[in-house]
C-alpha cells in the first residue's frame, strides 16, 4: 500500500516536472520570438543592437538547454524502465544460471548509462535556468543603459 502511494506521488511529481520544463521552454521560445520581432538589430560593435543580439542568443541557448533537458529526462525514464525489467528477469533466474553474470553486467551498464543521463539532465536544468536568468537581467540592464 505504501509503495503504491509512493509510486503515485513520484508519478505526479514527474508529470509536474515535465510540465514545468515544457512551460519554461515555451517561455524561452516566446521571448525569442518577441525579441526577434521587436528589437532593432544593426552593426555588431559596442552598441545597443549588439546587446539585443546577445540577449536573444542567451534565450536561444536557454531553449536549446530546455530541449536537451526534456530529451535527457525521457531517456532516463526509458533507461530506468529497462533496468527495472532486467532486474526483474535477473531475480527470476536460477542462481547457477550461466546467463546470470551476463545479466548482472548488463544491469551495471544500464545503471551507469542511467546515471550519466541523470547528470546530463541536471546540467541542462542548471544551464537553462542560468541562461534564462542571465537573459532577463541582461535585457533589463540593456533597457536601462539604452535610456541614458
N, C-alpha and C positions, 0 to 999 in steps of 0.2 A: 504494500500500500504506500509506504513512504517512498519507494523507488518510483512508483507511478507519479506521485506528486512532484518529486524532484525532476523527473523527465518532463513533465508538463511545464514546470517553471522554466526549465532550460529551453524548451521549445519556444515558449513565449518570449524569453529573453533574446533568443537567436532571431526570431521574426522581427522584434523591435530593433535590434542592432542592424539588420539588413535594411529595414525601413529607414532608419536614420542615415545609413550610408547612401541610400538612394536619394534621400532628401538633400543631403549635402552635395551630392554630385549634381543634382538638378539646380541647386543654388549656384554652384560654380559655373555651370554652363549658361545659366540665365545671366549672371554677371558678365561673362564673356560676350554674350550677345548684346547686352546693354552697352558695354564699353565699345564694342565694335561699331555700334550704330550711332553713339552719341559723342564720342570724344574725337578730337582732331588729331590726326597723325601728320607728321611733317618730317623734315630732315632730322637725321639722327645726330645728336650732339647734346650739349648741356642746356636742354630746354624742356618745357612742359610736355611737348609732344612725345619726346623720348621717354619721359616719366610715365605718360599714359600707356605707351607701348610696354614698358616694363611691368606696370601694374597688370595689364591684360595678360602678359606672359606668365605672371605669377598665378593668376586664376586658371590659366590653361594647364599649368603644372598641377595645380590643386585638382582639377578634373581628371588629369591623367593618373594621379595617385589614387583618386577615388575609384576609378575603373579598376586599377590594379588591386585595390583592397577588396572589391567585390569579387574579382576573379580568384584571388587567393583564399578568400573565405569559402567560396564554393568548392575550390579544390581541396581545402582542408576537410570540409564535410564529406566529400567523396572518399578521401583517403581514410578518414575515420570510419566510414561505413565498411570499407574494405578490411580495415584492421579488425573491426568487431566480428565480421563474418569469418575471417581467417582464424581468429582466436576461438570462436565457437567450434569451428571444424577441428582445430588442434586439440581442444578439450575432449572431443568425441573420439579421437584416435587412441588406439591402444598404446600404452607406454613403450612397448618394444617395437612399435611400427617403424619401418625403415624410412618412412617419409616424415616422421615427426621432427627430426632435426632440421630437415629442409624447410618445413613449415615454420619452425621457430626462427630460422634465419630470415625467411621472408617477412615474418612478423616484425622483426627488428628493423628490416629495411623500410617497411611501410611506416613504422613508428618514426624512424629518422626523417623520412620524407614529410610526414605529417608535422613534425616539429619544425622543420625548415619552412614549410608553408605557413605555419602559425607565426614564425618570426618575420617572414616577409609581409604578412598581413598586418602585423603590429607596426612594422616600419612604415608601410604605406599609410596607415592610420595617422601616425605621428607626422609624417611628411605632408599629408593632405591638410591636416589641421594647422600646421605651421605655415603652409602656403596661403591658406585662407586668411589667417590672422595677419600675416605679413602684407598680403594684398589689401586687406581692409585698412590697416594702418597707413600703408603707402598711399592709398587713394585719398584718405582724409588729409594726410600731410601734403600731398600734391595740390589738393584744392586750397589749402591754407596758404601754401607758398605761392601759388598762382595768383592769389588775390593781392599779393604785395609786390 
